[in-house]
């Protein structure tokens, strides 16, 4: 009975090793081609200089692009005070 249990255990261990070896030798998934990924344009905020996705920028009154409403207000307030 002990020998039979030992053989079953040995067969199980061999099966585990073969399974691990097969997974190790299996070719990894091919990475996505970088050329097929969409290109995203980054635009620099006119007030703070942070680069933001072109889709997320806020236009200013004088043509600048801003990363947030706070930067747009800050830049417009600065330009209004310098022109006054």
Secondary structure, 3 states (H helix, E strand, C coil): CHHHHHHHHHHHHHHHHHHHHHHHHCCCCCCCCHHHCCCCCEEECCCCCCEEECCCCEECCCCCEECCHHHHHHHHHHHHHHHC
